[in-house]
Amino acid sequence: MLAASVLGLSLAGAGLAGPALAADDPTGGIDVSVTIEPTTTPGQISMTVADNDGVSLQENGSDATARQFVGTLPTVTVTDTRRPEDIPAGEFWAVVGQSSQFVAADDPAKTIGPEYLGWKPRLLSESTTGAVAAGEPVSSVIGDGTGAPEVGLEGQELLVSTANSADEIGTSQVNADLALRTSTDVAAGEYHSTLTLSLFNQS
């Protein structure tokens, strides 16, 4: 990971010459100038998640085959401040997500596996070249009828990526619709899980 960009500034001094001017002389202005040098510190690629208090899934879309609880992932921002010429050929980046199991607050023995949590990533920012794209939807192991792979977020699943980092730099934003689909006889209770997002930058 490269160091954060720092803007270097140099202040050019201004001298005064000639006789002193009266206080009410309108020509007595002082020229102020500044020379801003090009940034020389290499840029970097980073990921941030919008401020949030967590995601509280709410029941919506339950039917005879499953109970469904939905919510929205906070906005995830990937920022690349590098120059295209500083990016190695063929380098790419990707953000992946993986969930832990849901554990009941009142009884740690009651759990819901991460394979029951699916998502549908959505690119929020425009991709000027089409190089940045959201990941494909992933369904709970209890299918949602969309045909998405029924694997859940038990393993690392793609949220957003670019095939070639140099093709499009700047800022990309993405979120995802979350859907927990469980069996209809799931035990009642308040459950908690951790969804971990990771940024990979590889060549």
Disulfide bonds with the S-S distance in Angstrom:
none
